[in-house]
Amino acid sequence: MFTLVPPGNRLALRRGLPRGSDPRLWPDGRPQRLPLIGIPSLGWVSVRECPPTEGIGIRGRLLRCRVVGTLDENPNCERTHVSFRLGGDGLAPEAVERATGLVADFAAAKGDVRCSSTGREIRQRTGVWLVTSEGRVESTSVERHLTYVLEKVEPAKEELLAIAREQSLTADFFCYWVSATGHGGPEIGADTLRRISELGASLGFDQYGPWDDE
């Protein structure tokens, strides 16, 4: 019951909308939110539901579909970012930077004390070293954020693997993801998953939303 179009075609089945109208809006000007459904081998498919009077589809509703690639903007995501993290009680941030030549966006050894943004004293419970896409990548595609971080750390892949072994550290890609619609979710391509695996890292999501504007 779904009409699929090749990547690059922005929309299919625009019946019920005047030529030249904005397909992101209902005819009365209200914004449409676009949930995603997953279809094997095709990736995410964005589905628009029109009022019953505007077309024929499932249960009287016209469905408009388009294939969304993993690097496309995700209409179900409000915002996202990704961090690559090393963690462990034995982590020595200076040793990581000497071995890899990488500069962390945040690093702290176990027991380090710092002040929060509210002035509260925080004692680091375990060592952390990370680089992040937060504030550097403007995209709702989590794969774009992963790609940015991977391109930063991959040149030091062997050094990162070695120091993780030496200091008994864990490695992960931590993805913060806020839903805009309550539907769908992030998608990551096979090649990106392979690159993550080659760094000996796990992949996790901290998912929120959608949140009421009020």
N, C-alpha and C positions, 0 to 999 in steps of 0.2 A: 504493500500500500504506500510505499515511499517512492518518490521520484528523485533520483540521484543525478547530479550533474558533475562533470569533471572539475578538479581543482582549477581555480581561476575564474570559473563562472560564478558570479556572486549570488545569483538567485535562480530558482526554478519556480514555475507555476505562479505567476504574478496576477492571475485572474482576480478580478474584483477590485483592483487598484487602477486608477487612471494612469495613463502613460505619463512618465516624468515625475510621478509621486515618489516620496521617500518610503522605501519598503520597510524602514524601521518604525514607521508610525502607523497607527490605525487611521482610517480615512477621516476621523474626527480630530486628528492631531495628537491623540494620546500615544505615549511611547510603548512599543512592544518589547517585552523581554524574551530572549531567545534561548530556551533550554536546548541542551545537546543530548543526543542519544548515540550510543556506540553501535557500530555495525562492523562485524569482523572483516578484516582486510581492507576496509575503506576508511577507518578512523572515525572521528567524530562527525556526526551529521547534525546540523543546526535545523531545528524545527520551529516554524512559525505557525501558530494557530489563528485562523481568521474567524470573525463572527460567522454563525451558521448561514447567514443570508449571502455570504460572499463567494461561496464555491462548494465543491463536492469533495468529500474526503471521509475520514474515519468518523463515524457517528455525526455526520452532518457538518463536520469542520474540514475546511481545506487546509492541507498541510503543505508548507513550502519548505523545501530542503536544499541544503548545499553541503558539499563535502568540505570539511575544515581540516587543513593540515596541522601538524603539531607545532609549526612555527607561526601559524596564523594567530591573530588576536582571539582570545577565548571569550565569547559574550556571556558566559556563565561565571566569569571571574571578575571580582571587583578590583583586587590587587594581589600581588604575589611577589616573593623574592626567595632567593636560595643562598645558603651558606655551606661551604665545605669546612668541616670541623675535624680537628684532631683533639682527642680528649684522653685524660688519664692522670692518676695521682703522680706519676713520675715525669710528667711533661715539663720540659725546660724550654720556654719560648725562644730564648736566645740561641739555643742549640739547633732548634728547628730552622730558624732564619739563617744561621751560618751554613747549615748543611744544604739548604734548598735555594738560597738567594731570594726567597720570597718574603715580602713584607705583609704581615698580618693586618687585617682591619681591626681585630681585637685579639689580645693575647694576655693570659694571666696564669701564673703557677699556683698550685694548691697552697692555700694559706695567705696569698696576697690580699691586702686590704685596699678597698677603693670606696669612693663616695658615689651614691646613686644621684640621679638628677634632682631628687628631693632633699639631698644632703644626708641621707641615711648611710651609715657605715655598712659595707658589705664585705664579708670575708669569703674568699673563693674556696668552694668546697672541694673542687678538683681542678686540675689543669685544663685549660682550653686555649686553642689556637685556631683562628678562623679567618677566611676571606669570604666576602659576601657580594651579592649583586644589589643589595638594598641601596637605593639612592643613585645607582649607576645604570640600571636598565629600566626603561619605561616601557613595559609590555605586560599584557595579561597572559602571555604564553609562558608557562613555566619552563618549557624547553629552551626558550631564548635565554632565560636566566641561568639554567644549567649549563648551556653552551658557553656563556660568558665566563662562568666560574671555572669550567673545565679548561678553557683556553688559558686561564691564568695559572692553573696548578699543574697541568699535564707536562710542561717542559721540565718539571722537577719530579716526575713520577717515580723514578727509581730511588731518588733521595728520600722522597716521602715514604715509600714502602720500607726503606732501610731504617729510617729513624722511628717509624711506627713499631718495627720489630724490636729495635734497641731499647726503646722507652716503654714498651708494652702499652701502646696507645691504640685506641679505636679510631676509625675514620668513618665519617658519614656525610651525606648531603642532606641538609635539613631544609625542607621546603615549607614556607609559610604561605598559606593559600586561603583567601577569603571569597566565599561564594557571593555572587550577585543575585542569583535566582533561586537557589535551593535545588537546582537540577544539574545534571551532568557533573563534570569534574575535570581535573587535569589529565593530560595524556602525554606520554613520553615515548619517543621512537626507539626502535631496537638498537640502533647504532649508539645512541646516547646511553642506553642501559649498559651496553658493552663497555663503553669508556668508563662509566662509573665502576663497573666490576673490576676493570683492570687496575684501578687505584685501590682495590681491596676495601672499598667503602660500601656501606649500606645506604639505603634511600628511605627517607621518612617524610611524612607530611603532618603538619600541624594545621588543621582545617577549621575554619570558623564561618559563621554567617549562614544565610544572609541576615544583615542587621537592619532593623527599622531605622529610617532616617530620623524618626522622632526619638 
